[in-house]
Amino acid sequence: MLNRKIKNIIYTAVFAAIVFVAIRFLGIAAGGGYYHIGDAFIYLAGVCLPFPYASIAGALGGSLANLTSPAAVFALPTFIIKACVAGCFTNKTAKILCVRNITAILAASVITIAGYGITYIILFGWGGLANSYGDFAQVILNAVIFAAMGAAFDKINLRRRLFYEL
């Protein structure tokens, strides 16, 4: 049996890879924004892994997706934002969809919208806030996908089977 630290590192790498693929290859550029399902997997990492590991998975996966795309200028802000987003969730419950994690969706959404809003202002001036409308759609999309995955995984006790002893 692998020790807990090695398991955490392995799962962190797996989640970072899933986040990277979900953002970089499963996204759609539309209407001045970029829509992807990567944040739903960052939320999932947050409920499956202890805090520092979940934050590392989200930060690495998201920022590497930016670094390998035309949006490389967003890599550092994404690293910070995604690390904070993952930290909103808890892995200390048997169920994915508990009150804390449902509430965390709102906190993660605020962090995402505010974080990228500040980034737009820094990079493009106040006019850059015109890009923020896409972030609202992005957080709603990811919240719905996370809730659907969480409900399905809770039904089959996936969290408990794979991660509970972490």
C-alpha positions in Angstrom: 0.0 0.0 0.0 1.4 3.4 -1.0 1.8 5.9 1.8 -0.5 8.8 2.0 1.9 11.5 0.8 2.8 9.5 -2.4 -0.9 8.9 -3.1 -1.6 12.6 -2.7 1.2 13.5 -5.1 0.0 11.0 -7.7 -3.6 12.2 -7.4 -2.4 15.8 -7.7 -0.6 15.1 -10.9 -3.7 13.3 -12.3 -5.9 16.2 -11.4 -3.5 18.7 -12.8 -3.5 16.8 -16.1 -7.3 16.6 -16.2 -7.6 20.3 -15.5 -5.0 21.1 -18.2 -6.8 19.0 -20.8 -10.3 20.3 -19.8 -9.1 23.9 -20.2 -6.7 23.7 -23.1 -8.5 21.2 -25.4 -12.1 21.1 -24.3 -12.6 24.8 -24.3 -14.5 27.0 -26.8 -13.5 30.5 -27.7 -16.6 32.5 -28.3 -17.8 36.1 -28.0 -14.6 37.5 -26.6 -14.3 34.8 -23.9 -13.1 31.3 -23.5 -15.5 28.7 -22.1 -14.1 25.5 -20.6 -15.1 22.9 -18.0 -11.7 23.0 -16.2 -13.0 24.7 -13.1 -15.4 21.9 -12.4 -12.4 19.6 -12.2 -10.6 22.1 -9.9 -13.7 22.0 -7.7 -13.6 18.2 -7.8 -9.9 18.2 -6.9 -10.8 20.4 -3.9 -13.2 17.9 -2.6 -11.0 14.9 -3.2 -7.5 16.1 -2.1 -6.2 17.9 1.0 -5.9 21.7 0.6 -2.3 22.2 -0.6 -2.5 19.3 -3.1 -5.8 20.5 -4.6 -4.5 24.0 -4.9 -1.4 22.8 -6.6 -3.4 20.7 -9.1 -5.7 23.6 -10.0 -2.9 26.1 -10.2 -0.6 23.9 -12.3 -3.3 22.6 -14.6 -4.8 26.0 -15.3 -1.6 27.9 -15.7 0.0 25.3 -18.0 -3.1 25.5 -20.2 -2.6 29.2 -20.5 1.2 28.9 -21.1 0.6 26.5 -24.0 -2.1 28.8 -25.6 -2.2 32.3 -27.1 -3.4 33.4 -23.6 0.0 32.9 -22.0 -0.2 36.4 -20.4 -2.9 35.0 -18.1 -0.7 32.2 -16.7 0.4 33.9 -13.5 -3.0 35.3 -12.6 -4.5 31.9 -13.4 -2.0 30.2 -11.1 -3.0 32.4 -8.2 -6.8 32.4 -8.9 -7.1 28.6 -9.4 -5.0 27.9 -6.3 -7.5 30.1 -4.3 -10.5 28.5 -6.0 -9.5 25.0 -5.0 -8.9 26.1 -1.4 -12.6 27.0 -1.0 -13.6 23.3 -0.9 -13.1 20.6 1.7 -12.2 17.0 1.4 -13.1 16.2 5.0 -16.6 14.8 4.3 -17.7 11.5 2.9 -20.0 13.2 0.4 -18.9 15.6 -2.4 -22.1 17.6 -2.3 -22.2 18.8 1.3 -23.3 22.2 2.6 -19.7 23.4 2.8 -18.9 22.4 -0.8 -22.1 23.8 -2.2 -21.4 27.1 -0.5 -17.8 26.9 -1.8 -19.1 27.1 -5.3 -20.3 30.7 -4.6 -17.0 31.6 -3.0 -15.0 30.1 -5.9 -17.2 32.0 -8.4 -16.6 35.3 -6.6 -12.8 34.6 -6.6 -12.9 33.8 -10.3 -14.9 36.8 -11.4 -13.0 39.3 -9.1 -9.6 37.8 -9.9 -10.0 37.9 -13.6 -11.7 41.3 -13.4 -8.6 42.7 -11.6 -6.4 41.0 -14.2 -8.3 42.6 -17.1 -7.9 46.0 -15.5 -4.1 45.5 -15.0 -3.6 44.2 -18.5 -6.0 46.2 -20.5 -7.2 49.2 -18.4 -10.7 49.7 -17.2 -12.1 48.9 -20.7 -10.8 45.3 -20.1 -13.8 44.8 -17.7 -15.9 44.4 -20.8 -14.4 40.9 -21.0 -15.9 40.0 -17.5 -19.3 39.0 -18.8 -17.9 35.7 -20.1 -16.6 34.9 -16.6 -20.2 34.9 -15.3 -21.2 32.3 -17.9 -18.1 30.4 -17.1 -18.7 30.0 -13.4 -22.4 29.0 -14.0 -21.3 26.4 -16.5 -18.7 24.9 -14.1 -21.1 25.0 -11.1 -23.7 23.0 -13.0 -21.1 20.5 -14.3 -19.6 20.1 -10.8 -23.0 19.6 -9.2 -23.9 16.9 -11.8 -20.6 15.1 -11.3 -20.8 15.4 -7.5 -24.3 14.0 -7.5 -23.4 11.1 -9.7 -20.2 10.4 -7.8 -22.0 10.6 -4.4 -24.6 8.1 -5.7 -21.8 5.5 -6.3 -19.7 6.6 -3.3 -16.7 7.3 -5.6 -15.2 9.9 -3.2 -15.2 7.4 -0.3 -13.9 4.5 -2.4 -11.0 6.4 -4.0 -10.0 9.2 -1.6 -11.5 8.8 1.8 -8.4 7.4 3.5 -6.4 10.4 2.3 
